[in-house]
Amino acid sequence: KRLKKITNKAQLNKFENNLKDRFGKLPKESNDLMKTIELKILGSSLNFEKIILKNKRMICQFITNKNDNFYKNGDFENMLKLIIENNSMCEIKEKKNQSSEKLVVIFKEVNTIKKAIEKLQIF
């Protein structure tokens, strides 16, 4: 429950430090969980609703609400410029089905959570 309430890196660091104080050195699985939450926080701050790591790729889905301020205030345009500048690392695609349209950024060569975080830090 406490992990779901974490919304920024400072809160995550505090939570992780509390765990270390209480239990000592964290096992690899706990460190992986902290990295997963860090990725979620970073993705959310970049207006990604969903992040999927699969087949050495990271698929980041933008907010589906086209009326969101993200699309109106210039942030989306700035992100598109960065995607175009880094087109050897990522590409943008539109995925359509009967009920919705989804805009995604696909990052190549992402085989760890740590690598996923590094890729998102270009933004």
Disulfide bonds with the S-S distance in Angstrom:
none
